[in-house]
């Protein structure tokens, strides 16, 4: 006899955990499946751990709405659970006179997105806050921060299980068939099984396209194409040069090679962006150091190239082309016409910040 479950969420990164948590807190029966032996082993553990404010994104887009809502949910959650975090703030810097007008543009866009706490700073005002900073002007975002994403995901998992949900690891989904009333899933691992789900939510991140293509009976024209973009990081030895995060001007597909620091005060640069890399390419090539140093000296001129050390890399699931801005895709039955299935494509930054809001949003689609 085939077991049946009301909701199956596949993928235990920060978004899958948040979606599963939201569903179980809404009173649903939830099973969370993960192919690896641990949660958050891919995109969720290879990023900057930044809490974004919601500045850059197209007004009205899912990225804008879910980032702003996600930040509003995330800070109280971290405080309530005692999860380590720091609201350190961020400076977006104009490093040439030509870039200065863009600061006002991003301040105006932020207001459209519901972010009203940004402050334009002159060169002197920015350097009073960060003496080593070189810029023509800057935009201060006081609500940007960093946090311990691993403990956050562990807390989400605890919420899921405490509310009666179940997470199963080492449980790859081998095949899916759309059936009347839901989906039928063949699950591999040490104890293979077949289950039926009334609702199936694809939160597989880097694997979202491949996972959707496994669905027998799901229309191919509603499956997004995913390309992998690698972002590398270099650590800065010695004392951290800045108290705040420092971001150069963004492009359509990247926020530039920026400066962040972890909760221990270790400074780092990254990520950069390299398009169309293979899955699992996490190499940080030592020869990239010069490009990182060159980019960072635009706002940190005292940085020495020998102070940079190759660290780690992450992959982002891109559903657009190089140079193209793309929104999140969270497609429910009203988009693709298949009852009970929700597909999440292109969940990159600000997915970590947005995760609690994404959980709310997906639960609302039910």
MODACOR-V106995 format. One record per pair of residues at least 4 apart in sequence whose C-alpha atoms are under 7 Angstrom apart, sorted by the first residue. I is the first residue (numbers start at 0). J is the second residue. Records with the same first field share a line. If there is no record, write none. Layout:
# MODACOR-V106995
I: J ; J
This chain:
# MODACOR-V106995
1: 193 ; 194 ; 195
2: 194 ; 195
3: 194 ; 195 ; 196
4: 28 ; 195 ; 196 ; 197
5: 27 ; 28 ; 29 ; 196 ; 197 ; 198
6: 28 ; 29 ; 30 ; 196 ; 197 ; 198 ; 199
7: 29 ; 30 ; 31 ; 196 ; 198 ; 199 ; 200
8: 15 ; 19 ; 30 ; 31 ; 32 ; 199 ; 200 ; 201 ; 202
9: 15 ; 31 ; 32 ; 33 ; 200 ; 201 ; 202 ; 203
10: 15 ; 32 ; 33 ; 202 ; 203
11: 15 ; 16 ; 31 ; 32 ; 33 ; 38 ; 39
12: 16 ; 38 ; 39 ; 43
13: 17 ; 39 ; 43 ; 152 ; 351 ; 354
14: 18 ; 202 ; 354
15: 19 ; 202
16: 20 ; 152 ; 155 ; 156
17: 21 ; 155 ; 354 ; 355 ; 358
18: 22 ; 357 ; 358 ; 361
19: 23 ; 29 ; 31 ; 159
20: 24 ; 155 ; 158 ; 159
21: 25 ; 358 ; 359 ; 362
22: 26 ; 27 ; 29 ; 362
23: 27 ; 28 ; 29 ; 159 ; 162 ; 164
24: 162
28: 164
29: 164 ; 165
30: 164 ; 165 ; 166
31: 165 ; 166 ; 167
32: 166 ; 167 ; 168 ; 170
33: 167 ; 168 ; 169 ; 170 ; 171
34: 168 ; 169 ; 170 ; 171
35: 168 ; 169
36: 168 ; 169
37: 168
39: 43 ; 44
40: 44
41: 45
42: 46 ; 313 ; 314 ; 315
45: 312 ; 313
46: 313
48: 145 ; 146 ; 147 ; 148
49: 144 ; 145 ; 146
50: 70 ; 143 ; 144 ; 145 ; 352
51: 66 ; 143 ; 349 ; 352
52: 66 ; 67 ; 70 ; 142 ; 143
53: 63 ; 66 ; 67 ; 109 ; 112 ; 114
54: 105 ; 108 ; 109
55: 105 ; 108 ; 109
56: 62 ; 63
57: 63
58: 63 ; 111 ; 112
59: 63 ; 64
60: 64 ; 326
61: 65 ; 326 ; 327
62: 66 ; 326 ; 327 ; 349
63: 67 ; 112
64: 68 ; 112
65: 69 ; 353 ; 356 ; 357
66: 70 ; 349 ; 352 ; 353
67: 71
68: 72 ; 356
69: 73 ; 352 ; 353 ; 354 ; 355 ; 356
70: 74 ; 352 ; 353
72: 76 ; 355
73: 77 ; 355
74: 78
75: 79
76: 80
77: 81 ; 82
78: 82
82: 147 ; 150 ; 151
83: 146 ; 147
84: 145 ; 146 ; 147
85: 144 ; 145 ; 146
86: 142 ; 143 ; 144 ; 145
87: 143 ; 144 ; 243
88: 140 ; 141 ; 142 ; 143 ; 144 ; 243 ; 244
89: 139 ; 140 ; 141 ; 143 ; 243 ; 244 ; 245
90: 137 ; 138 ; 139 ; 140 ; 243 ; 244 ; 245 ; 246
91: 137 ; 138 ; 139 ; 245 ; 246 ; 247 ; 248
92: 134 ; 136 ; 137 ; 138 ; 246 ; 247 ; 248
93: 98 ; 99 ; 134 ; 135 ; 136 ; 137 ; 247 ; 248
94: 98 ; 134 ; 135 ; 297 ; 298
95: 135
96: 135
99: 135 ; 136
100: 104
101: 105
102: 106 ; 137 ; 138
103: 107
104: 108
105: 109
106: 110 ; 117
107: 111
108: 112
109: 113 ; 114 ; 115
110: 114 ; 115
116: 140 ; 141
117: 138 ; 139 ; 140 ; 141
118: 138 ; 139 ; 140
119: 137 ; 138 ; 139
120: 124 ; 125 ; 136 ; 137 ; 138
121: 125 ; 136 ; 137
122: 126 ; 134 ; 135 ; 136 ; 137
123: 127
124: 128
125: 129 ; 136 ; 137
126: 130 ; 132
129: 241
131: 240 ; 299
132: 298 ; 299
133: 298 ; 299 ; 300
134: 298
145: 261
146: 262
147: 151
148: 152
149: 153
150: 154
151: 155
152: 156
153: 157
154: 158
155: 159
156: 160
157: 161
158: 162
159: 163 ; 164
160: 164 ; 165
169: 188
170: 186 ; 187 ; 188
171: 186 ; 187 ; 188
172: 184 ; 185 ; 186 ; 187
173: 185 ; 186 ; 187
174: 184 ; 185 ; 213 ; 214
175: 182 ; 183 ; 184 ; 185 ; 213 ; 214 ; 215
176: 182 ; 183 ; 184 ; 214 ; 215 ; 216
177: 181 ; 182 ; 183 ; 214 ; 215 ; 216 ; 217
178: 182 ; 183
180: 197
181: 196 ; 197 ; 198 ; 338 ; 339
182: 195 ; 196 ; 197 ; 199
183: 193 ; 194 ; 195 ; 196
184: 193 ; 194 ; 195
185: 192 ; 193 ; 194
186: 191 ; 192 ; 193
187: 191 ; 192
197: 339
198: 339 ; 340
199: 339 ; 340 ; 341
200: 340 ; 341 ; 342
201: 207 ; 341 ; 342 ; 343
202: 207 ; 343
203: 207
204: 316 ; 346
205: 316
206: 210
207: 211 ; 343 ; 344
208: 212 ; 222 ; 223 ; 224 ; 225
209: 213
211: 222
217: 337
221: 335
223: 318 ; 344
224: 318
225: 316 ; 317 ; 318
226: 275 ; 316 ; 317 ; 318
227: 274 ; 275 ; 276 ; 277 ; 278 ; 314 ; 315 ; 316 ; 317
228: 272 ; 273 ; 274 ; 275 ; 276 ; 314 ; 315 ; 316 ; 317
229: 272 ; 273 ; 274 ; 276 ; 312 ; 313 ; 314 ; 315
230: 269 ; 270 ; 271 ; 272 ; 273 ; 312 ; 313 ; 314
231: 269 ; 270 ; 271 ; 283 ; 311 ; 312 ; 313
232: 267 ; 268 ; 269 ; 270 ; 309 ; 310 ; 311 ; 312
233: 267 ; 268 ; 269 ; 307 ; 308 ; 309 ; 310
234: 266 ; 267 ; 268 ; 307 ; 308 ; 309 ; 310
235: 266 ; 267 ; 306 ; 307 ; 308
236: 306 ; 307
239: 264 ; 265 ; 266
244: 258 ; 259
245: 257 ; 258 ; 259
246: 255 ; 257 ; 258
247: 255 ; 257
248: 254 ; 255
249: 253 ; 254 ; 255
250: 254 ; 255
251: 322 ; 323 ; 324
252: 321 ; 322 ; 323 ; 324
253: 272
255: 271
256: 268 ; 269 ; 270 ; 271 ; 294
257: 268 ; 269
258: 267 ; 268 ; 269
259: 266 ; 267 ; 268
260: 264 ; 265 ; 266 ; 267
261: 265 ; 266
274: 321
276: 280
281: 312 ; 313
282: 312
283: 309 ; 310 ; 311 ; 312
285: 309
287: 291
288: 292 ; 307
289: 293 ; 304
290: 294
291: 295
292: 296 ; 304
295: 299
296: 300 ; 302
315: 347
316: 345 ; 346 ; 347
317: 345
318: 325 ; 345
319: 323 ; 325
327: 344 ; 345 ; 346
328: 343 ; 344 ; 345
329: 341 ; 342 ; 343 ; 344
330: 334 ; 335 ; 341 ; 342 ; 343
331: 335 ; 340 ; 341 ; 342 ; 364
332: 336 ; 337 ; 338 ; 339 ; 340 ; 341
346: 350
349: 353
350: 354
353: 357
354: 358
355: 359
356: 360
357: 361
358: 362
359: 363
360: 364
361: 365
